Amino acid sequence: MNIQEAETIIFRVLSEIAPEIDPASVDHDLDLTEQLDLDSIDYLNWMLGIDQLTGIDIPQREVSAFLTIQGAAAYLVAHASD
């Protein structure tokens, strides 16, 4: 998996949770919860959706990697088994 593939997965799951979000308007370096006004349930559902779609386990201690699109994509690339 590369960064572009990871971002595609990230936005696919995000669009299921918050369909009104325009991926082009999302800054990949800013905190998603503030930027997109996601509540804790939305955030949890987003991470669970990524886990289910990719099969990549996201332990609770790694949640901070998913605060930004950039961090989430890097985590997925680093933990994908190709």
N, C-alpha and C positions, 0 to 999 in steps of 0.2 A: 504494500500500500504506500502511495506517495501522499504528499501534502494535499494536492488537488483532490484526490480520491477521498481522503479523510474529510476535507471540507464539504464535499458533496454529501457524504453521509451525515455530517453534523447538521447541515442545513435541511436535509431531507427530514430528519427527526424533528428539528426545530419547527419546520413548517407544519408538522402535524399537531404540535402543541400550541403554536401561535401563528396561524395562517396569515395574519395581517402583516407579518414582518417581511420587509423587502431585504433580501440578502445583500443587495448592493449598498444598502445604507448602513450596514453593520460594520463597525470598526473592529477589526480582528484583534486589536491590542487592548481594547477597553473591557472592563468588567461587564459581562452579559446581564447580570441581575440588575444593575443600575441602568445600563444602556437600553435594555428591552423591557424593563419593569417586570421581570419574571419573579413570581413568588416562589417560596421554597418547594411547593408541590410541583409547579411547572419545571423547576430546575431538576428535581428528583426524577420526574417523568422523562425529561430530556436525557439524563444520564442513563436511566434504565433502557430507554429506547435505543441509545447508541450501543449499550451492552448487548441487547437482544439482536440488533441488526448485525453487529460485527462479531459477536462471540468473545469480545475482549472484556475480561473481568476488570472492573474499576473498583478497587478497594477504597474504603472510606478515607484512608490516609492519603489517597491520591486525588481527592475531590478538588483540592485547590488548583490542580492542573487544568481543571475544566471551567475556570472562571472567565477565560477568554477563548475565542475561536482559535487563536494561534496556539495557546497552551493545549487545548483539547486535540487539535490536529497533530501536534508534535507527540503527544502521548499515544495517540492511536498509531501513528507511524512507527514509533519505538516499540510498541507492544503487539503489532500485527505479526501473525505467523504466515508468511507467504510460502 
